[in-house]
Amino acid sequence: MTSNHSISGRANALADDTTFDESGFVLDDDASFDGDQLDREERAALRRVGGLSTELEDVTEVEYRQLRLERVVLASVWCEGTAEDADNSMRELAALAETAGSEVLAGLVQRRANPDPATYLGKGKAAELRDIVIAEGADTVVCDTELAPSQRRALEDVVKVKVIDRTALILDIFAQHAKSREGKAQVELAQLQYLLPRLRGWGESMSRQAGGQAAGGQGMGSRGPGETKIELDRRRINTRIAKLRREIKEMKTVRDTKRGSRKANAVPSVAIAGYTNAGKSSILNRLTGAGVLVENALFATLDPTVRKAETLDGRLYTLADTVGFVRALPHQLVEAFRSTLEEVAEADLLLHVVDGSHPDPEGQISAVRAVLADVDATDVREVIVINKADVADPEVIARLQRHEKHSIVVSARSGEGMEELRALIGEELPHPDVEVEVLVPYSRGDLVSRLHEQGDVLESRHEAEGTRVRARVHANLAADLADLVTTA
């Protein structure tokens, strides 16, 4: 049994009263907490514009040309779950395609037990897809899974246009948005790992092995070096992969050094993780005023950001924003971004941000937890932060709160629940466990400052010789204060 669903248009339409600036970004009078957003200008410095064409009355001397976005048709095989799950998956694929800079024309969903091993869609549906491509004037087909190389080639032979899969689409978005040296290296590594098994040649033009009379009678001077071009390409790619891994390992050393320094100073760490476009960067901006780029787009944040913050009682901690996750995140990306995702595994507390307005928030939670398991981050204490409460259905929020007992409801846009979130972070972070009473000379004000920043000050009073402080501190600070400990 098969069925078709036609899907087009933007997956997450903005409200009718939304206003935009000259770069096409959303303007929000209440978004001052997002900082200056200096990255917006850079990201909008070169962007593709749809709907442009050159209309000429006389095309006899000048070739007619039309400038346009890639026009794509989506294709998916629905093997399990409900029809709503299939539609949600297709809407997410449409949002990914639009984020990559495409114009989504239509979508085709086929219901079958398993994807066809030859052409992904069944033979008849592949022919129907070709007809849709012709009718819509599309130049690309995007499939909602990772295709085997043979499936992609066979489907291209049927539809006669370029075919890419979900993994290639996500890699393309990452390549567009990566900005830091580490992010670019991680994306390139993932792209090369994806490309390596998909190299293919075109007949004799790729041959470098034949020589003498065997080389089509060309004779002397035509002897090859003994490798096919595919083998040469594969060797170059493997060499580049090895170099990128060395570079990422060196960058990881720097990151580990910084993390080790924070741990040595007993500075607690909080990591923000969650599905892409759930509002992680907005929450970071609300808590720290970091000014991290915020966009209503998938994978707007790729480069991890670490900022300093304070609990309500004045204790310092670090807050790390991480790359967003997505359903069926390509394993090449998980492996390439492992060093940055370790920020989550090493954290004292995980803020798992969920989009309360999404059609399937439970599916988002499951997808994120699957990736966290891949990077050994399942033992970190987790708080579910249900974001976008200002636009979410109250029944959905209540359902999530019933299922996730350790959760809090916020809106990064309106500020609702943010003070409660700050208080919760202070409660959940590990507290110092060594109680000391010290008399700090007035000349050592730096130690008093450290006591307030890194410990819980229980009592403080000024005396003739200095400041007497009773506090709970971590072991390393207690050691630094050992000479000043008093029982008086």
N, C-alpha and C positions, 0 to 999 in steps of 0.2 A: 504494500500500500504506500502510495506516495502522495504528497501534498505540497503545494507551492504557496509561499507567503511573499508578497511584494512589500519591500521596506525601502523607504527613502527619506531624505531629510535629516536634519541635525538631531542627534540623539538627545541632547540636553539643551533644549531651546531656552534662551534667556527671556525674562519677562518683557512684556511690551513696553514698559516704561523705562527700561534700561537705557542709559545714555553712554555714549562712547567718546573717546578723545580722537584727535586727528590720526593716531596710529591704529585705531580700531580696537583699543582696549576699553574695558568697562570702567566708567567713572563712578565712584561711590563716595558721597560726602562723609560717610561714617567710617571710611577706611584709613583714617590717619594712622592707626596703629600698625599699618603695613609698611610704614616708613616711606622713604623717598622713591623706592621702586626704580632705581637707576638702571636695572637690567632690562626694563621694558623698552627703552629707546634702542638699546643694542639689538634686542631680538626683533624689533620692528624695522631695523635699518634696511633690510632687504627682504621683501616678502612678495609672494606671488599673488596676482590679482586675477580673479576670474571674470568672465563675461566681456573680455576685450576682443575686438576684431578689427580688421582693416577693410572698410567698405569702399571699394573702388568702382567707379562707373565704367572705366575702360581698363581691362586687364590684359590687353593685347601686348603691351610692352613691359608691364610690371607684374611679377608673379603675385598671385593672391595668397595672403598669409593670414592665419588666425592665431592669436596668442590665447592660451587657455590652460587651465589646470588639468591634471590627469583626470579622466572621466572613468569611474570604476563601477563595476557590478560586483556585488558580494555573493558568495556561494557558501552553503553550509550543509552538512549532513547531521541530522538530528537522530542520535542513536539512543539516548536515554533521557530521563527527566520529563517534565511537563512541557506543553506547548509554550507556556509562559517563560520557562527557562530558555527554550530555544530562541524566543523573541528577544529576551534580555541579552543573550549572547550576541545576537545579530546587531542589536542596538549598540552594544559595546564595540563591536567590530566597525560599525559605521562611525562611531566617535573616534576610534583609532585612525581610520582612513582619513577623516577630515582633519585630525590633528597633524597628520603627515602631509597635508596640503592637497588632498584630492576632493573631487566633487562626486558624491555618492548618488548614483542614478537609480539603482534598483537592487533588490536582493532576492535570492532563490534559496529556499530551504527544502531539502529532501528528507523524507522520513524513511529510514531503513535500518536494519539491525546493525550493520557495520558498513563503513565506507568501502566503496569499490576498490579492490587492490590495484586495478589498472588505471582508472581515470578519476578516482575519488568519488565523484558523482556516478550514478549508473549510466550506462551507455545512452539510454534514451534521454535522461535528464541533462547529460552533457550536450546533446544535440539541441535541447530546448534552451540551454544556457547560451549556446552559440547564436540562436535566433534572437534572444534578448539583447545580446551584445551588439548585433547588427542593427536591431531596431532602435536601441538607445544611442548608438554611435559611441560606444565605450571603447577605450583603448587598453584597459587593464581589468583583470579578474582577480579578486582577493578572496582566498579560501580561509575559512575559520578554523584552521588547525595547522600543524606542521606537516607539509606534504613530503612524501618520499621523492627523491629526485626523478624516479621513473614516472610517478604519478603526475608531477608537474609537467614533464615533457609530453606525456600522453595527452593531458588535458589541453596543453597549448596547441597540439596538433589538431585537436577537435575545434577549439574556439577561435583559433587563428589570431589571437592577441596575447600579450604578455600575461603570464599567470604568476602571482606571488602568494605566499602563504602568510599566516598570522605572525610567525616568527620573524620573517623578513620585514614585515610592516613595523613591528615593534623595534627592531634593530634600526630601521630607518629613522624613526622618531628619536631614538636615543642619539643617533649620529647628528641629528639636527640640533638637539638641545644640550649636548655635552659642551662644557665650557672650560673646565679646569684641565690641566695636563693629565691628572690621574683619571678623570672621567673620560677624556678622549682615548687614552690608552686602553681603558677597560672596554669601551665600546668597540674599538678596533679589534681587540682580542676576540670578543664575542662574534664579530662579523667574520673574521677569518676562520674561526672554528666552525661557523655555520657554512661557510663557502667551501671548505676543504673537501668534504665528501660529494660536493655538487659540481666539481669541475668536469667538463666534458669537452670533447674535441669534434672537429668536423672533417673526417676523412683524411685524405693524403696530405692536406695542407698542414696537419698537425704532426706529421711524421718527421722524425729526425734520425731514424734508424737505418733506413735502406741506403745502399751505396753501390757504385759500379753499375753494371748492366741491370741489376735488380731494381735500380731506381728509375724505372721507366725508360731505360736505354739512354740515360743522360751521360753516362760514362764518368770520366775522371772529373774531380772537383765537386761532385755531388754527394760525396760520402758524408753521412751524418755523424754526430758525436756519440751516438749510442743510447740517447735518451729521447723519449717522445717529449713533445712540448708540454703535455699534461704532467709528465714526471718532473720536468724542469719547474713548472709553475708550482707543483705540489711541494717541491724541495724549497723553493723560495718562500712559500707561505709558512712551512714548518720553521724555517730559519727566523722569519719575522715573528711568529708566535713565541718562539723561545726567547727572543729579545724583549718582546712586550712583557712576558712573564717575569723576566729579570728586573725590568724597570718598575713594574707594579710591586714586586717584592721589596725593592729599595724604598718605594714610596710608603709601603706598609710599615717598614722599619721606622720611618719618621713618625707615622701615625701612632705606632706602638709606643715610641719614646714619649710623645706628648701625653698619651693615655697613662703611661706609667708614672709620669711626673704628677698628673692629677691624683692618681691613686696614692702616691707617696705623701702628698699633702692632704690626704684624706678628704678630697673633694668628691662628694657623691655625684653620680651621673644619672641623667634621665634621658631615655631615647624615645623619639616619636616615630612610630611606624604605622603603616596602614595602607589601604587600597589607594591607588592613584586617584587624585582629584577629590579626596575625602576632606581636605582642609587642614592638612598637617602644617604647611608653611604659615597659614593664617593663624593657627594656634601658637606657633613659635613666635610670630610677630606680636601677638597679644601678650604673651608672657614676658618677652624680652625686648620688644621694639627693634628686632634685628633688621627689618627692612628687606627680608628675603622676597624674591620675586613671587608674586601670587597671580595666577591666571586661571580662568575657567577652562582648563585644557588638561588632557591626560599627559602625565610625565613632564609637567612644567619644571619640577625639581629633579635634577640628577646628581648634582654635586652636594655631598653632605655638608651641613653647616653646624658648627658647634658654638654655642653662645653661653655666656655666664648669666645666671639668674639667682634670685634670693627667695627663700621661703618667707612666710609672713613673720616668722620670729627672727629673721635676719641671717639665717645660715646660707652660705653659698653652695650652689650646685651648678653643674653644667647641663645644658639642654641640647641634644643633637637631633637635627632633622635628617631623615634618610630618604632614599629613593622610594617612590611609591611602588606597590606591588600590583599585580593584575592576575586574573584567572589564567592558568596555564602559562605563567611567566617562563620564557625560554630558558632551558637549563644552561645554555651558554652564558646568559646574562647573570644567572645566579652564581655561576662559577667565577666569572670575570669580576663581579662586584662583591665577592666574598670578603675581601679585605675591608671594604667600607661597611658591609652589613655586620661585621664583627663589633661595630659600635653598639649594636643592639645586644649582642651576646654578652658583652662586657659591662652592660649597664646595671645599675642597682634597681631601676624601675623602668617599666615599659608602658608608655601611653599609646595604646592601640586605638587609633582614631577610625571611627566608622561613620560613613555618610548616612545619617538617619533618613534622608529623603530619597535614597536609592531604592529601586524596585525590589532588590534582593540583598538587603544588608547582611543577612546570615551567610549568604554565599560569599560575600566579601570577607567576612571574618574567617571562614574556613580556608579561603584561598591564601590569606595572609599567614595564618597559622601553619599552613603547609610549607610556605617558604621559610618561615622562622625555624621549623623543624630541620630544614636542609642546612641551616647555618648554626645548628646547635644552640638556639636561643630559647628553648622551651622552658628552661628553669628560671628565667627572669620573672620577677613579680609583675603581673600584668593588671592594668586598669583599662577597661573599655571606656573610651571617651566617645559618646554618641554626639556627633557634631551636626550642625545645620538644623538645630531645634526650631528655629524661626520659620522654616518652610516644611519641616517633616510632619507626617501624619501622627497625631498623638497616640493613636492605637498602635502604630508601628513602634514608637518609642517605648510604650508600656510593654509590648511583647518582648522587645530586646532587653529591657530591665528585668523581666521575669526570667529570661534564659541566662542572662549574664549578671550574676549577683553582685560582682564587684565592678560596678559601672557608674558613670556620671553623665548627665545631660548638659551640653553647652551649645552655644552658638558663637563661633569666632567672629561672625559678621556683626551681630548686635551686642556682643559682650555678655550675653546671658550665661550664668553659671561659671564664669571665669574666676571669680573670687573663690568660689567653692572648690574649683580645680586647684588653685594655688594652695588652699588649705589642705586639700587631700594629698598633694605632693609632699607637703611638709610632714604630714602624718606617716606617709608610707616610706619615706627615705630613712635609711638606718640612722639611729641616734647614737651619739657617743656613749660609751659604757664605763669609762674610768672617771671616778669622781676625785677631784683634787681641790685643795684650798691653798692658794699661793698669795704671797705678798710681792707684787710687782713694783719695782722702783719706778718713779716718775720718768726716769730717763729711758725706760723700756716700754714706751707706748705701743711699739710694734707688737709686743706680746699680748697686750690687752686687746689690740685689734684682732689678732689671730684667735684669741679666746672667743670673741663675739662672732667671728666669721665661721670658725670651724667647730665650735663647741656650743653647749647649752649652758648659758650663764644663769646660775641659780641665785646668786647674791653678789652684790658689788658695793663696796664702800671705800671712801678715801680716808687714809690715815696719814700721820705725820711722815712716815717713811715711804709711803707709796700707796698703791691701790690694792686692797685686799679683795680677792675674787674667789668665790666658790663656784665650781662649774664641773660639768661632765664633758670629757674630751676623749679623743681617740688616743691610742697607745703611743703613736709617734709624737704627738704634741705633748703628752704627759712626760715623755722622755726629755723633751726640750725644756720642760718646766721643772725638772727634777731638783735643780739647785735652789728653786724658790719655794718649794713645798714647805708649808708650816702647819703646825697643829694648834697654833694659838687661836 
